[in-house]
Amino acid sequence: MMIDDQLARAHRNNIRRYRHLLQTSLTEFERQFVERRLNEEQSKLEILVSSLSNEVHRDRSRGPDSRFG
């Protein structure tokens, strides 16, 4: 789970960075590039969060002893 946390943090940081860049003066080409990257990062974060939610739900449905074999 530690890798997932680090990956989520990296996506959030990138999203924050791209949003900040969009508030600056950019050419149309640069703006399109940043918007595309922002959408990609948001999608990746949503997929990661969804997979983590499914994993937690699956673990809970197995019961408390399922983690120990």
Buried (B, 14 or more C-beta within 10 A) or exposed (E): EEEEEEBBEEBEEBBEBBEEBEEEEBEEEEBEBBBEBBEBBBEBBEEBEEEBEEEEEEEEEEEEEEEEE
